[in-house]
Amino acid sequence: MSKKWLPYELHTHTYHSDGEHSLSELAQSAKEIGLYGIAMTDHNTMSPLLEREAVQQENQLHIVRGMEWTTFFGHMLMIGITRYVDWRDLGIKDIHKGIERVHQQGGVVGIAHPFRIGSPLCTGCYWEYEVSNWHDIDYIEVWSYTLPSILTSNQRAYRMWTDLLNQGYRITGVCGRDWHISSKKTQEPVAVSYLQLESSDAESSYEDKSVVEAIRKGAVSVTMGPLLLISLASVSLESVYGMGDEVPSTHGQHGWEAKVTLDMTERAAYWQLDEQEFTIILIGNLGVMSEQIVAAPQLSVSIPMQTAGLSWLRAELYGVIANCRTMIAFTNPIYFQVE
């Protein structure tokens, strides 16, 4: 069965919590910027989802069930739940009890904007829960807000994610606009999370399960512009691995070639980049593995790779956007089985 990359916004709010639009207005705005779906993550309530079916059909937009725990010790996103999950009995040392409640429903949990300034400006926005087992965390919102890569709080979150990958944890990195208002159109670049879904899910019914599986696996690419894709092919075994896949240790002695591609057609009407040279960096637990310059019309590169000692590998895209030279996109890693 074929798969397709589809753009989602994974952190949204309505006036059921502190947003300034209805679910219908939010959905209309999401369609206007070329999104396939959104995760409905109001603070401590799932009440807007009472309108979910009608709004989905009206706008032909996938609305994923979710919620954002808004507590004194941190904000935690949950996606793919079907029932309200309470947090009020949890202390700063009890977050794993809450995570288990989400996992029992088949959902995934993510740390929202972990280094955003906290109290008194934003109660609980700074993550303070004690995480004793990072294997329980499914994803981290490493980019938050618009033009996210230039924010110090997001740069800290990105470094934290990288450090956790280096420690052997397989946690997915995503972006979240933390979308509260759609009546005022932002002039800053908006990042989206592309999820790799089965084509049947994209073409027929809306299924939260497929979104949960993509996030849990790490089949996610994040961008403010073109869709950035990475794959790793074995020259002799004719095996190809993508984001979230694990390369077996038995394949370690064979020659490898990494392919990185910029798809400039996806949502092309909703972002703007001047014609320029881009820098693609391949990075893993061993550090920077390769740095390549690409420009139109040749927007893909194939790079011979030595994989000995690698436990993960991802691609990052740098260029000029909104008059800033910064990271424009990043992929989630391809993983390597470590004996």
C-alpha positions in Angstrom: 0.0 0.0 0.0 1.4 3.4 -1.0 2.0 6.2 1.5 1.6 10.0 1.2 3.0 13.0 3.1 0.2 15.2 4.4 0.5 18.6 6.2 -1.0 18.9 9.7 -1.1 21.5 12.5 -0.7 19.7 15.8 -1.5 22.4 18.4 -4.7 24.4 18.2 -7.2 26.1 20.5 -10.8 27.5 20.3 -12.9 29.7 22.5 -13.7 26.5 24.5 -10.4 27.4 26.3 -8.4 30.6 25.5 -8.7 30.7 21.7 -10.5 33.4 19.8 -12.3 31.4 17.1 -14.7 28.5 16.9 -13.8 25.0 15.7 -15.5 25.8 12.4 -13.6 29.1 11.9 -10.3 27.3 12.8 -11.0 24.6 10.3 -11.8 27.1 7.6 -8.5 28.9 8.3 -6.6 25.7 8.2 -8.1 24.9 4.8 -7.1 28.3 3.6 -3.4 27.6 4.2 -3.5 24.2 2.6 -3.6 21.9 5.6 -5.0 18.4 5.4 -5.7 18.2 9.1 -5.4 19.7 12.6 -5.2 18.3 16.1 -7.8 19.9 18.4 -5.9 20.4 21.7 -7.8 22.9 23.8 -6.6 23.4 27.4 -8.1 20.8 29.8 -11.2 20.2 27.7 -12.5 18.2 24.8 -15.8 20.0 24.5 -15.1 21.5 21.0 -15.0 18.0 19.6 -18.8 17.7 20.0 -18.8 19.6 16.7 -16.1 17.5 15.2 -18.0 15.3 12.7 -20.1 18.2 11.3 -17.0 20.5 10.9 -15.0 17.8 9.3 -17.6 17.1 6.7 -18.2 20.8 6.1 -14.6 21.6 5.5 -13.2 18.3 4.3 -10.5 18.6 7.0 -9.3 15.9 9.3 -9.8 17.0 13.0 -7.8 14.7 15.3 -9.1 14.3 18.8 -6.8 15.6 21.5 -6.3 17.9 24.5 -3.6 20.0 26.2 -3.0 19.5 29.9 -2.4 23.0 31.2 -0.9 22.5 34.7 1.3 24.4 37.1 4.3 22.2 36.2 4.1 22.0 32.4 1.8 21.7 29.4 1.4 18.3 27.8 -0.2 17.5 24.5 -2.1 14.3 23.9 -3.3 13.2 20.5 -5.6 10.3 19.6 -7.6 10.0 22.8 -11.3 9.4 22.8 -12.2 10.4 26.4 -11.2 13.2 28.8 -8.0 12.3 30.8 -7.8 14.0 34.2 -4.5 15.5 35.6 -5.6 17.2 38.8 -4.4 14.4 41.1 -0.9 14.5 39.7 2.1 16.1 41.4 5.4 17.2 39.9 6.7 13.6 40.3 3.6 11.8 38.9 3.7 12.6 35.2 4.2 9.0 34.2 0.9 8.1 35.9 -0.8 10.6 33.6 1.1 9.4 30.5 -0.1 5.8 31.2 -3.7 7.0 31.2 -3.2 8.5 27.7 -1.4 5.4 26.4 -4.2 3.1 27.7 -6.5 4.9 25.3 -4.1 4.4 22.4 -3.0 8.0 22.3 0.4 9.7 22.2 1.8 12.3 24.5 4.1 15.3 23.7 5.8 18.0 25.7 4.5 21.4 24.5 7.0 24.3 24.2 9.2 23.0 27.0 11.4 26.1 27.4 8.8 28.9 26.9 8.8 31.4 29.7 6.7 30.3 32.6 5.0 31.9 35.6 3.8 34.5 36.1 3.7 35.4 32.3 2.5 31.9 31.2 1.5 29.6 34.1 3.1 26.2 33.6 4.4 26.9 30.1 7.9 26.0 31.2 8.3 22.2 31.6 9.1 21.2 35.2 7.7 17.6 35.5 10.3 15.1 36.5 10.6 12.6 33.7 12.2 9.4 35.0 11.8 7.4 31.8 12.0 9.3 28.5 10.8 6.2 26.6 7.3 7.2 27.8 7.5 10.5 25.9 6.2 10.1 22.3 7.1 13.5 20.9 8.4 16.9 21.7 7.2 20.2 20.3 10.7 21.4 19.3 9.3 24.3 17.2 6.4 26.5 18.6 4.8 29.7 17.3 5.5 31.3 13.9 9.0 31.7 12.4 9.9 29.2 15.1 13.6 28.4 14.4 14.8 31.9 15.4 13.3 31.7 19.0 15.8 30.9 21.8 13.2 28.7 23.5 12.8 26.6 20.4 16.6 26.3 19.9 16.8 25.0 23.5 14.0 22.5 22.8 15.8 21.4 19.6 19.0 20.8 21.5 17.2 18.9 24.2 15.6 16.6 21.5 19.0 16.1 20.0 20.6 15.2 23.3 17.8 12.7 24.0 18.4 11.1 20.6 22.1 10.8 21.4 21.1 9.0 24.7 19.3 6.4 22.7 15.7 7.6 23.1 13.5 7.5 20.0 11.3 10.6 20.4 9.6 12.4 17.5 10.2 16.1 16.9 7.3 18.1 15.7 6.2 21.7 15.4 3.1 23.4 16.9 1.8 26.8 16.0 -0.2 27.0 19.3 -2.9 28.5 17.1 -5.3 30.7 19.1 -6.6 33.2 16.6 -7.3 33.1 12.8 -9.0 36.5 12.2 -5.7 38.3 12.0 -3.5 36.7 9.3 0.1 36.4 10.3 2.8 37.7 8.0 5.4 35.4 9.5 6.2 32.0 8.1 4.2 29.1 9.5 5.7 25.7 10.1 3.7 22.5 9.5 4.3 18.9 10.4 4.0 16.5 7.4 2.9 13.1 8.4 3.4 10.0 6.3 0.1 8.3 6.1 -1.2 5.3 4.1 -2.8 6.5 0.9 -6.1 4.8 1.8 -6.4 6.9 4.9 -5.8 10.0 2.9 -8.3 9.2 0.3 -11.2 7.9 2.3 -12.3 8.2 5.9 -10.5 10.3 8.5 -8.6 8.1 11.0 -6.9 9.4 14.1 -5.1 6.1 14.4 -3.0 6.7 11.3 -1.9 10.1 12.7 -1.0 8.5 16.1 1.0 5.8 14.3 3.0 8.3 12.2 3.9 10.4 15.3 4.8 7.3 17.4 7.0 6.0 14.6 8.6 9.3 13.7 7.4 9.5 10.1 7.2 13.3 10.4 9.0 16.1 8.5 8.8 19.7 9.7 9.1 22.7 7.5 8.3 26.4 6.9 8.6 25.9 3.2 9.4 22.9 0.9 8.9 19.4 2.1 12.3 17.9 3.1 12.6 14.1 2.7 15.5 11.7 3.5 16.0 8.1 2.7 18.9 5.6 3.0 19.4 3.0 0.4 21.7 -0.1 0.6 23.6 -0.3 -2.7 23.9 -4.1 -2.5 20.8 -5.2 -0.6 18.3 -3.0 -2.5 16.8 -2.0 0.8 15.4 1.6 1.4 14.7 3.1 4.8 13.0 6.4 5.6 12.1 8.5 8.6 11.3 6.4 11.7 12.6 3.2 10.1 15.3 1.1 11.8 18.2 -0.2 9.8 19.0 -3.7 11.1 22.5 -4.3 12.5 23.0 -7.1 10.0 23.0 -4.6 7.2 25.9 -2.6 8.7 28.6 -3.9 6.4 27.0 -2.9 3.1 27.5 0.3 1.2 24.9 3.1 1.8 23.7 6.1 0.0 21.6 8.9 1.6 19.2 10.7 -0.6 17.8 14.1 0.4 15.1 15.8 -1.6 13.4 19.2 -1.5 9.8 19.0 -2.9 9.0 22.6 -3.8 5.5 21.8 -5.0 3.9 20.9 -1.7 1.7 23.8 -0.4 3.7 26.0 -2.8 1.0 28.7 -2.7 1.3 29.1 1.1 5.0 29.9 1.6 7.5 32.2 -0.1 11.3 31.8 -0.5 13.5 33.9 -2.7 15.5 32.0 -5.3 18.7 31.0 -3.5 21.2 28.3 -2.6 20.2 26.1 0.3 22.4 24.2 2.6 21.5 20.6 3.5 23.2 19.1 6.5 23.1 15.4 7.5 23.6 15.1 11.2 23.5 12.1 13.6 24.9 11.0 16.9 28.4 11.2 15.5 27.9 14.9 14.5 27.7 16.5 11.1 28.1 13.7 8.5 27.7 15.9 5.3 27.0 19.4 4.2 25.8 20.1 0.7 24.7 23.1 -1.3 21.6 22.8 -3.6 19.7 25.2 -5.8 17.0 25.0 -8.4 16.6 23.1 -10.6 18.8 20.4 -8.9 17.0 20.1 -5.5 18.1 16.6 -4.5 21.5 15.2 -3.5 22.8 11.6 -3.1 25.5 11.2 -0.6 27.6 8.0 0.0 27.5 7.1 3.7 29.5 5.2 6.2 27.1 4.1 8.9 29.5 2.5 11.4 28.8 3.9 14.8 25.5 5.6 13.8 22.4 5.2 16.0 20.4 8.0 14.2 20.6 10.2 11.1 18.4 13.2 10.1 18.5 16.1 7.5 18.3 19.8 8.2 17.7 22.6 5.6 19.1 26.1 6.0 18.5 29.2 3.9 17.0 32.7 4.0 13.4 33.1 4.9 11.7 36.3 6.2 15.1 38.0 5.8 16.7 35.6 8.2 19.3 32.9 7.5 18.0 30.1 9.7 16.9 26.5 9.7 13.9 26.2 7.4 13.1 22.5 7.7 14.2 19.3 9.4 13.4 15.6 9.2 13.0 13.1 11.9 15.7 10.5 12.1 16.4 7.2 10.4 17.5 4.9 13.2 20.1 2.1 13.3 19.9 -1.0 15.4 22.7 -1.0 18.0 23.9 -4.3 19.2 
